[in-house]
Every structure is written in structure tokens, then in C-alpha cells.
Amino acid sequence: MEQVGLSAALSRVVSVSAPGPDVSPSVFLTAAEGEARGFWARGEHWIAHCGIAAEVVATPSTSDVDGRFQAVRSGASELLGLGSPGEGGPRLYGGFAFRGDHREGGFWDGFPTALFHLPSLEASGGEGPVTLRANALAGVGEDPIQLERELRERLEQFGRVLAHEADQEPTAEHAIDVDRSDSDRSVWDVAISASLAAIGEASVSKVVLARTLDLRTQGLPRPVDVLEHLWDRNRGTHVFLFEPRPGAVMLGAAPETIATLQRGAFQATAVAGSIGVGTTQEERVALAERLLSSSKDREEHGIALDDMVARLTSLAEDVEAQEEPHVLTLSRIQHLESKIKARVSEGIGVLDILEALHPTPAVCGLPRDAALEFLSRQEPFERGWYAGPVGWFDAAGNGVFAPALRCAVVRGRQWRLFAGAGIVAGSDAALEWEETGIKFEPVLRALEASGARL
């Protein structure tokens, strides 16, 4: 494993690709157990990776507490040569903490302020055949042709490992007892009251309060199994897993994207305002209509949308947002959603857009600095990477990032789940508590499907 620095500057990335066996991503991730791993999916399309050929790391600086985006740009430029034209080149996978001054530790041990991996091995699939890819750094004096041969041999060998793993009987999922420790409701109610007071005083117009749910399992549910169930039940979301080192895992299913950039075409979704789905089709439709007509939810949604559009105007051209939101229906919850499109200016990459947009009002509040300061006083836990941007980018500046929402961080038998709710004038503490409870459901139901008795 190499961190970006002098050694990477004197190296170049060598990558080779080859067709792989027709296996599921869980087979790939199981075969890679004991290594750093990652998974990113939307719908049927997925990417899985393991190992570390190189990494880009950012940690807080006393002189510039939020220089992490520039630090990642600089490190990636040394490694990949950012601004290179074309597509299909090496990608870096990882993400950023919610705050620029985050320091790893506790539940978030292994998750620094920003971290991206150039994997040793990747697999991608979906509607077409599975493709394998191997990456390595060729140092000064090393023959890249010989290194390519070695990588092709490695791909052939790993392909055989995957085919063998796919032939194995699936591991039986045993019942696992779980101890549950929910957030303190009285602390939540006080935070909601403080939020409404701050909104009434006009120091903020919106804050996004989060709470946690801690679980301790008597057995060890495999995160890969939980991920498989999470993906199966939440195809309409961005499902992710990042394990920067063995045993330090974050996984989740985000309903929105902060930034998707492909050859200068930008897309994102503003998602804010929530309601349940009920138990029948008729209830779902009635609840969706109630959400669309809710002035409180439309205000919350409008705050998020307007701020994203305003921040994009300095980086992009032809910014377009849907005039009216529509309802995004997921397995356990419904949201107001608006799509945003734009053309970015030449030389602007996805990291530049992330720096401008994060944290959006959908995960923080507005005004941004006032909301951040308010949350630092009111939330009695470390957000870590919760609500931070996670995803991938390449040398051409293309990439896909979603906020780490509906997520959990895992340390052995300990699981900490996160969920938040946007607080605006008219918010009700009981209803917001109920909403955050619904947002725990994706991970809880995936755990349950993996054998956890909740």
C-alpha cells in the first residue's frame, strides 16, 4: 500500500481489464474478505473493489480546517494527473467526512477527513457481462509491459477464485440476538425546541438534526450479507459499502446524488420532505398527495433546491431545475424530489462541484455556517462520515457522489445507525422522531433479513 507522496509522483498507474466470470458482487466481496473493500450501486449497475494499490488521504490542518477538497485534488493529481481527457481510466473510490475538522477515532476509527483508494482489483457489472480490472503503480525503472503481464496473470487467477467461490454453498444465516439502544427522546425534544427557537429568531431558516440508533449483536452478521439485502430492497437508491481497512465498515442506501458529472454534463437531485408509504397502494397514493400539498415539506424542499442552484451558477452554465417537485417513492418512505441539470465550465471537475455544494441544506441546513455551528452544539455524537459525500472520480474529472445517508458504521458487533430530519418553521418533534425512525428501516430490515432478531 502506498500513500500519495513522492513515491506516487515517481510512479504511474498501470491498469488492465479482462472479462470476468458471471458472479454477483457479494461473491467478489466475500472472496476479498480480510482486505480493504468497497461497493457502489444504483439500480442494477454495480462496482466492487478490493485491495489498495495507492491511497489519497486528507487530515485536518490547523491553518485550513476545510482544505480537504484541495488536498484530495492535489494528491489525485500526483497519482492520476487530473484533467486528463477521456473516460475508462483508473478511478479513486472513497469519500469525505461531514465536517472538515473531523478526526478519526471511536466508531469512526479508520475514516479520516477524506480518504480515497485506487484499488488493486475491481469488478463491475449490471445489465452486461462482468468486467475485471487490476491496478498497480509502476515505479521509476520498472518495465510497465512486464507489470501489465503480471496484472493479467493476476486477473486470470482471481477470476478462477471467483468462479470457485460462486460454486460454494451459501453460508446459512443463523438467528442473531440484538441489544438495542435508541437515542434519548428528551434530548431530541430539547434539540427540536432549540431549532424552532433559532428559526424564530431568523438565525437559521432550516437545520437538519440527526440522531443515532446503537445495536450490539450477540453474533456477527456479515456486512456483505447485510449489504446484499440492502441493495436487493433499495434498488432506487445509491447503495454503498466502504471498508477502508478490515473490520471498519460503513454501508448505506442514499436516496439522492450530490453530483454526477460525465463529460461536462452535470446532474443531481434535491431531496427533502418526507412521508411514509402506508401498507396499501391506496395509502401510498394518498400519502404522496398529502406530501405534495404540504406547505411545510415544500418549504423544506425549496430551501435545499434553491441553494444548490445558486451555488452551481458560479461553476456551471445552463443550470436547469424542475419547476415542480415530484414524489420519489422508496421501499419504506416517500420524498419530494427535483432533478437538476447543467453544463459545467471547462476545467471544472466533480471535486470542484462537491466543494461548492457540500454540505447542502438537505443534510445540514441554511445558512450553512450558522447551521453547522448550531449542530455542533445540539448533536451529542460525532457525525463522522454520516452525510458526507461518498463515491468515485477519475482523472478526467468525471464522478458520482451521494451523501452517506440511511447508513450505519460497523465495529465488530457494534452497529451505529444514523438518520436525520429537516427542521423548519412548523416542524413537530413527534413527527420528526417518527420520520427518523422510518429512515433507520433500510439498514434494520437488511439486518433482519441477515438473521438479526430485532
C-alpha positions in Angstrom: 0.0 0.0 0.0 1.3 3.5 -0.9 0.1 6.8 0.2 0.3 9.6 -2.3 3.6 11.5 -2.0 7.0 11.3 -3.6 6.7 7.6 -4.3 3.5 8.1 -6.2 4.8 11.2 -8.0 7.7 9.0 -9.4 5.2 6.3 -10.5 2.5 5.9 -13.0 -0.7 3.8 -12.8 -0.9 0.7 -14.9 -4.3 -0.9 -15.4 -5.5 -3.9 -17.3 -9.1 -5.2 -17.8 -10.5 -8.5 -18.8 -13.9 -10.3 -18.9 -14.8 -11.9 -15.6 -17.0 -14.8 -14.6 -20.7 -14.1 -14.2 -20.8 -13.6 -10.4 -22.7 -11.4 -8.0 -20.8 -8.6 -6.2 -21.3 -10.4 -2.9 -19.1 -13.3 -4.4 -16.4 -10.7 -5.2 -16.6 -9.1 -1.8 -16.6 -12.4 0.0 -13.5 -13.5 -1.9 -11.8 -10.3 -0.8 -12.6 -10.7 2.9 -9.7 -9.5 5.0 -8.8 -6.7 2.6 -10.0 -3.1 2.2 -13.2 -3.3 0.2 -15.9 -1.1 -1.5 -19.2 -1.4 -3.3 -21.2 1.2 -5.2 -24.5 0.6 -7.0 -27.5 2.3 -8.5 -30.3 0.1 -9.8 -28.7 -3.0 -11.5 -25.4 -1.3 -12.2 -22.6 -2.0 -9.6 -18.9 -1.7 -8.9 -17.0 -3.7 -6.3 -13.3 -3.3 -5.4 -10.7 -4.6 -3.0 -7.1 -4.0 -2.0 -5.1 -0.8 -2.1 -2.7 0.0 -4.9 -2.4 3.6 -3.7 -4.4 5.9 -1.5 -5.1 9.7 -1.2 -5.6 10.9 2.4 -6.6 14.3 3.8 -6.4 15.2 7.5 -7.4 18.5 9.3 -5.0 21.3 9.1 -4.6 23.9 11.9 -4.3 26.7 9.2 -7.1 25.5 6.9 -9.6 23.2 8.6 -11.6 22.6 5.4 -8.8 22.2 2.8 -9.7 18.6 2.3 -11.1 19.0 -1.2 -7.9 20.8 -2.4 -5.8 18.1 -0.6 -7.6 15.3 -2.4 -7.3 17.2 -5.7 -3.5 17.6 -5.2 -3.0 14.0 -4.2 -5.1 12.7 -7.1 -3.3 15.0 -9.5 0.1 13.4 -8.4 -1.4 10.0 -8.8 -3.7 10.2 -11.9 -2.9 13.6 -13.5 -6.3 15.3 -13.1 -7.6 17.0 -16.2 -6.6 14.1 -18.4 -9.2 13.7 -21.3 -11.2 10.6 -21.9 -13.1 8.0 -19.9 -12.5 4.5 -18.7 -9.2 5.3 -16.9 -8.4 4.5 -13.2 -10.9 5.6 -10.6 -10.4 6.6 -7.0 -13.2 5.4 -4.5 -13.9 6.7 -1.1 -15.3 9.9 0.5 -15.3 12.8 2.9 -16.4 13.3 6.4 -19.3 15.6 7.0 -17.1 18.2 8.6 -13.7 19.4 7.5 -12.3 19.3 11.1 -13.3 15.7 11.6 -10.7 13.5 13.3 -10.9 9.7 13.1 -11.5 7.7 16.3 -14.1 5.7 18.1 -16.8 4.4 15.8 -15.0 6.3 13.0 -11.6 4.8 13.5 -10.2 4.2 10.0 -12.2 7.0 8.5 -10.1 10.2 8.3 -11.3 13.6 7.0 -11.0 12.3 3.4 -9.8 9.0 2.0 -9.8 7.6 -1.5 -8.4 4.2 -2.7 -7.0 3.2 -6.0 -8.0 -0.5 -5.7 -5.8 -3.4 -6.6 -8.8 -5.2 -8.1 -12.2 -4.1 -9.4 -15.3 -5.7 -10.8 -18.2 -4.1 -12.5 -21.5 -5.4 -13.8 -25.2 -4.9 -14.3 -27.1 -5.4 -17.5 -24.0 -6.6 -19.3 -21.1 -9.1 -18.6 -18.9 -8.7 -15.6 -15.6 -6.9 -16.2 -12.5 -7.3 -14.0 -9.7 -4.7 -13.7 -6.4 -4.7 -11.9 -4.3 -1.6 -11.0 -0.8 -1.1 -9.9 1.9 1.6 -9.7 4.9 1.3 -12.0 7.9 2.9 -10.3 10.9 4.5 -12.0 12.9 1.9 -13.9 10.1 -0.7 -13.7 9.0 -2.2 -17.0 5.3 -1.4 -17.5 4.9 -4.1 -20.1 6.1 -6.7 -17.7 3.8 -5.2 -15.0 0.9 -5.5 -17.4 1.7 -9.2 -17.9 1.7 -9.7 -14.2 -1.6 -7.9 -13.8 -3.2 -10.1 -16.5 -2.0 -13.2 -14.7 -3.4 -11.8 -11.5 -6.8 -11.2 -13.2 -6.9 -14.8 -14.5 -6.0 -16.2 -11.1 -8.7 -14.0 -9.4 -11.2 -15.0 -12.0 -10.7 -18.6 -11.0 -11.0 -17.7 -7.4 -14.3 -16.0 -8.1 -15.6 -19.0 -10.1 -14.7 -21.3 -7.3 -16.3 -19.0 -4.7 -19.5 -18.9 -6.7 -19.8 -22.7 -6.7 -19.7 -22.8 -2.9 -22.9 -23.3 -0.9 -24.1 -20.0 0.6 -23.4 -19.5 4.3 -26.5 -20.3 6.4 -27.9 -17.2 8.1 -28.4 -18.0 11.8 -30.6 -16.1 14.2 -28.7 -13.4 16.0 -30.0 -11.6 19.1 -29.6 -7.9 19.2 -29.5 -5.4 22.0 -30.9 -2.0 21.0 -30.1 1.4 22.4 -32.1 4.2 20.9 -31.5 8.0 21.2 -32.8 9.8 24.3 -36.2 11.2 23.3 -35.9 14.0 25.8 -32.6 15.2 24.2 -34.3 15.1 20.8 -37.2 17.2 22.0 -34.9 19.8 23.5 -32.9 20.0 20.2 -36.2 20.4 18.2 -37.3 23.2 20.6 -33.9 24.9 20.2 -34.1 24.5 16.4 -37.5 26.2 16.3 -36.3 29.0 18.5 -33.3 29.6 16.3 -35.6 29.6 13.2 -38.0 32.0 15.0 -35.1 34.4 15.7 -34.1 34.1 12.0 -30.5 32.9 12.8 -31.3 29.9 10.6 -34.1 29.1 8.2 -33.5 25.3 8.4 -31.4 22.8 10.3 -31.1 19.1 9.7 -31.0 17.3 13.1 -29.7 13.7 13.2 -30.0 11.0 15.8 -28.4 7.6 16.3 -29.6 4.0 17.0 -27.0 1.7 18.5 -27.1 -2.0 18.2 -25.0 -4.7 19.7 -25.3 -8.1 18.1 -24.7 -11.4 20.0 -23.3 -12.9 16.9 -21.5 -11.4 13.9 -23.7 -10.7 10.9 -21.5 -10.3 7.9 -21.7 -6.8 6.4 -21.6 -8.3 2.9 -24.8 -10.2 3.7 -26.5 -7.1 5.1 -25.3 -5.1 2.0 -26.8 -7.7 -0.3 -30.2 -7.5 1.3 -29.9 -3.7 1.5 -29.3 -3.5 -2.3 -32.0 -6.0 -3.1 -34.6 -4.0 -1.2 -33.5 -0.5 -2.2 -32.8 -0.6 -5.9 -34.0 3.0 -6.4 -31.2 4.4 -4.1 -27.4 4.7 -4.2 -26.3 1.7 -2.2 -22.7 1.7 -0.9 -20.2 0.0 1.3 -16.7 1.3 2.2 -14.3 -0.7 4.3 -11.0 1.3 4.3 -9.4 -1.4 6.5 -10.6 -4.8 7.6 -13.3 -4.5 10.3 -14.0 -0.8 9.8 -17.2 -0.7 7.7 -19.7 1.9 6.6 -22.8 1.0 4.5 -26.0 2.6 3.5 -28.6 3.5 0.9 -28.8 7.2 -0.1 -31.9 8.5 -1.9 -30.1 11.3 -3.7 -27.0 12.4 -5.5 -24.9 15.5 -4.7 -23.1 15.4 -8.0 -22.9 13.2 -11.1 -20.5 14.6 -13.8 -19.9 12.9 -17.1 -18.1 14.7 -20.0 -19.2 18.1 -18.7 -22.8 17.1 -18.1 -23.9 17.6 -14.5 -26.8 16.0 -12.8 -28.0 16.0 -9.2 -31.2 15.6 -7.2 -32.6 17.8 -4.4 -34.4 15.5 -2.0 -36.2 17.0 1.1 -39.6 16.5 2.7 -40.7 13.0 3.7 -43.7 10.9 4.5 -44.4 7.1 4.9 -45.7 4.7 2.3 -48.5 3.1 4.3 -49.5 -0.6 3.9 -51.6 -0.5 0.7 -51.3 1.1 -2.7 -54.2 3.4 -1.8 -52.5 4.6 1.3 -49.3 5.2 -0.6 -51.1 7.3 -3.2 -52.9 9.3 -0.5 -49.7 9.9 1.4 -47.9 11.1 -1.7 -50.7 13.6 -2.4 -50.5 14.8 1.2 -46.7 15.3 0.8 -47.1 17.3 -2.5 -49.7 19.6 -0.8 -47.7 20.1 2.4 -46.5 23.7 2.7 -44.0 22.7 5.4 -42.4 20.0 3.2 -42.4 22.1 0.1 -40.7 24.9 2.0 -38.1 22.4 3.3 -37.6 21.1 -0.3 -37.4 24.6 -1.8 -34.7 25.7 0.6 -32.5 22.7 -0.5 -33.2 23.2 -4.2 -32.7 27.0 -4.3 -29.3 26.8 -2.5 -27.9 24.1 -4.8 -28.9 26.0 -7.9 -27.4 29.3 -6.6 -24.1 27.6 -5.7 -23.9 25.9 -9.1 -24.2 29.2 -11.1 -20.5 30.1 -10.5 -19.3 26.8 -11.9 -21.9 25.8 -14.5 -23.9 27.1 -17.4 -27.5 26.4 -18.4 -28.5 25.3 -14.9 -32.0 23.9 -15.0 -34.1 22.6 -12.2 -37.6 21.1 -12.4 -40.2 23.8 -11.6 -42.3 21.4 -9.6 -41.1 18.6 -7.3 -42.4 15.1 -7.8 -42.7 12.2 -5.3 -39.8 9.7 -5.1 -41.3 6.5 -3.6 -38.8 4.1 -2.0 -39.5 0.9 -0.1 -40.2 2.5 3.3 -40.5 6.2 2.7 -41.5 8.9 0.1 -39.7 12.2 -0.6 -40.2 15.3 -2.6 -37.5 15.3 -5.4 -36.4 17.7 -8.0 -33.8 17.0 -10.7 -31.1 19.5 -11.5 -29.0 19.6 -14.8 -26.3 21.8 -16.0 -23.2 22.1 -18.3 -20.0 22.7 -16.3 -17.4 25.2 -17.4 -14.2 23.8 -18.9 -11.6 22.6 -16.3 -14.3 22.1 -13.6 -14.3 18.5 -12.2 -16.6 16.8 -9.8 -14.4 17.6 -6.8 -14.8 21.3 -7.5 -18.6 20.9 -7.6 -18.6 19.0 -4.3 -16.5 21.7 -2.6 -19.2 24.3 -3.7 -22.2 22.2 -2.8 -21.3 20.3 0.4 -22.9 20.4 2.9 -26.2 21.0 1.1 -29.3 22.3 3.0 -30.7 18.7 2.7 -28.1 17.4 5.1 -27.1 20.5 7.1 -29.4 23.5 6.9 -29.3 27.1 5.9 -27.4 29.4 6.2 -24.6 26.8 6.1 -22.2 28.2 8.6 -24.9 29.1 11.2 -26.5 25.6 10.7 -23.1 23.9 11.2 -22.4 25.8 14.4 -25.9 25.1 15.7 -25.5 21.3 15.0 -22.1 21.3 16.8 -23.9 22.4 19.9 -27.1 20.3 19.7 -26.0 16.9 18.4 -24.5 14.8 21.2 -22.4 12.5 18.9 -19.8 12.6 16.2 -21.3 12.5 12.7 -18.1 11.3 11.1 -18.8 10.3 7.5 -22.5 10.4 8.0 -24.0 12.8 5.5 -20.6 13.3 3.9 -20.1 12.8 0.1 -19.1 9.3 -0.9 -18.4 7.8 -4.3 -15.7 7.9 -7.0 -13.9 10.1 -9.5 -11.4 9.7 -12.3 -8.6 11.7 -14.0 -11.0 13.4 -16.4 -13.0 14.9 -13.5 -16.0 12.6 -14.0 -17.6 11.0 -11.0 -20.6 10.1 -9.0 -21.1 11.2 -5.3 -24.1 10.7 -3.0 -24.4 11.8 0.7 -23.8 8.9 3.2 -27.4 8.7 4.3 -29.6 5.9 5.7 -26.3 4.4 6.8 -24.5 2.5 9.6 -21.0 2.3 10.8 -19.9 -1.1 12.0 -17.2 -2.1 14.5 -17.4 -5.8 15.1 -20.6 -6.5 17.0 -21.4 -2.8 17.3 -23.6 -1.1 14.8 -24.4 2.6 14.9 -27.2 3.8 12.6 -27.8 7.4 11.6 -30.9 9.3 10.5 -31.8 12.9 10.2 -34.8 15.2 9.6 -35.0 18.7 8.2 -36.4 21.2 10.8 -38.2 24.3 9.5 -40.9 26.5 10.9 -43.9 24.3 11.8 -41.9 21.1 12.4 -43.3 18.9 15.1 -40.9 16.9 17.4 -43.0 13.8 17.5 -43.4 13.7 13.7 -39.7 14.3 13.1 -38.9 11.5 15.6 -41.2 9.2 13.6 -39.6 10.2 10.3 -36.1 9.4 11.5 -37.4 6.1 12.8 -38.5 5.3 9.2 -35.1 6.3 7.9 -33.5 3.6 10.1 -35.6 1.0 8.4 -33.5 0.2 5.3 -30.5 -1.0 7.4 -32.7 -2.5 10.1 -34.7 -4.6 7.6 -31.4 -5.7 5.9 -30.0 -6.8 9.2 -33.2 -8.7 10.0 -33.0 -10.4 6.6 -29.5 -11.4 7.6 -30.6 -13.2 10.7 -30.8 -10.4 13.3 -33.7 -10.7 15.7 -34.9 -7.1 16.2 
